[in-house]
Amino acid sequence: MSDEAVARALALIEESFIASSGPGGQNVNKVATAVQVRLDAAALGLQPQVYARLKRLAGSKMTNDGEIVLTARKHRTQEANREDARERIAELVAKAHVAPKPRAKTRLNRVGKEKRIKSKKARGTLKSNRGKIDW
């Protein structure tokens, strides 16, 4: 299921190249090597719980319109940055499809409860003995 969603996400990506900072010397001033990818998450047709996880994972990268905007400028070439951005967005969508393992409630037995209360009493006694000493 997530493989086809990732493929659909990669098909819906809009790319634009922008001027980059960082390594590259004079090349940075001449060539727009950084890539900005936009993905309309609503157009993916995800299930509500998967969309909610994607929204949480994307965080500030998701706009109010439901678009995920990623900028890749790590590398010196457009192709390397494009590949990096596509990998990151695919990883984000794939991670959203993985449901978290439900937490099992722990249950403390009677002996454990008594032990905890005993240690709390001892700690309280220790703290109460720290006050001012009345001669």
Secondary structure by P-SEA (a helix, b strand, c coil): caaaaaaaaaaabbbbbccccccccccccccccbbbbbbccccccccaaaaaaaaaaaccccccccbbbbbbcccccaaaaaaaaaaaaaaaaaaaaccccbbbbbbbcaaaaaaaaaaaaaaaaaaaacccccc
